[in-house]
């Protein structure tokens, strides 16, 4: 009941400041908002990783407690990926993203008033609850506003904001903290998120869409039952693939700074001058990967072949991962990490676009949400195991595994989803 009230409260359609605009330009405005939303999501979640040193000193938060704080975020994030995705399919991306961005922006701002460990746990949980709906909502919005010939590029731009957010988070947080104090590092991005919500609600709503056999837009009347999606082979394949691959991304995000320091003798101060490079490569490839597959579709290549061609290239590129353990130069190692992240951008953009190609406007967010939850759960399970392998052996087995996961996932994708096309599932 509370979610229903929230979703119907966030509706300023009649006050739209963009109602005078030619409707053909509104999708570009939507895309700019989606890009900034995913950028904010990654920026907001990374502020704590840079301010935790000051927070630990001020409130005596232990490393163990910091681990609990991170777990609090991941639990709510994993849950809300699925719940948020389902709500996006039910209420649409306009109301859904307004609630999602609004909740996490308020939660982020509340970090500015923390006075103990328990506040931190609660506010991180709320941050994860809000951010869980971001990517399912972005995928839903792209489907609502873009056809299959432009959807790959649109998805690439939308999710590419996340990588840019990861790139700018460290210097921006350090700048704000040095000028205004660490609390402002949370409050200012949170307030920007609130402004984003107001602007987003002023955009006219898109018409709900599904696809017919010719991929033309029709009016969507209802959502696919949750149980029906869970029983669907294609949905199960997408969920399995995300479960296999997300630990690779989490490993690069969470363990690479430690690897560079311990194995490559890079000082803490100099890690920041290198670590942004892989994320920039990710942001670029999100867009390029979407553009490439769309270009193939516009040239007459089938959607099935276009998406799988780009994903196959991505899988092949990740085979460089084992080399990271053996090259002598730290700079070359970082360059190879950038290749992996570049490949991931190719992969994830076409992965999400393939979900929308198959499940349309009545199931896309739900499947994106379920797969995101699977990836977050996998990260929770695998991260301690990664630590155990590193402690008992070295980083080498992990880098070798990173090079094998994408080719394995691509084989599974080809075998269990032989053709990317709209599925016919019974709606409610």
Number of C-alpha atoms within 10 A of each C-alpha: 6 6 11 10 9 14 21 13 12 18 18 19 15 11 12 16 14 16 14 7 11 8 12 9 10 18 18 14 14 22 21 15 20 30 24 21 28 26 23 28 26 20 25 27 21 16 21 22 12 17 19 15 11 15 19 16 10 11 12 12 17 12 11 8 16 18 10 15 20 18 17 21 22 23 19 21 27 28 21 26 33 24 20 31 33 29 25 32 24 18 16 24 29 27 23 30 32 27 23 26 27 23 20 30 30 21 24 28 25 21 24 18 13 17 12 14 18 12 15 25 21 17 22 28 22 23 30 29 27 28 31 31 34 31 27 33 32 30 29 30 29 28 28 22 21 17 16 21 17 19 27 34 25 34 33 28 28 28 29 27 28 25 27 24 26 25 22 16 23 18 12 15 24 16 14 16 18 12 10 10 16 23 18 19 28 28 21 15 21 26 16 13 26 19 13 20 23 14 16 24 21 18 23 21 20 17 13 22 18 22 21 13 9 7 14 11 16 13 11 15 11 16 18 21 16 14 8 13 19 15 10 12 12 22 24 16 18 25 21 17 22 22 20 18 20 20 23 22 16 18 18 19 14 11 15 17 19 14 15 21 15 11 14 15 12 17 12 12 8 11 16 15 9 15 20 19 16 22 25 21 22 27 26 20 28 33 23 21 30 27 24 19 31 23 17 18 20 14 11 9 14 16 22 18 15 22 28 23 16 21 28 19 16 26 24 16 21 23 21 17 22 20 17 20 16 11 12 11 11 16 13 13 19 19 17 21 25 20 22 28 29 25 27 28 29 32 26 22 32 31 24 24 28 24 23 29 26 20 25 26 31 28 29 28 36 33 29 32 31 28 28 28 27 24 25 24 19 19 24 17 12 18 17 11 12 19 16 12 15 15 10 9 11 15 19 17 14 19 22 17 14 23 21 18 19 26 20 14 22 19 13 16 20 14 11 13 17 12 16 21 19 19 15 12 15 11 14 10
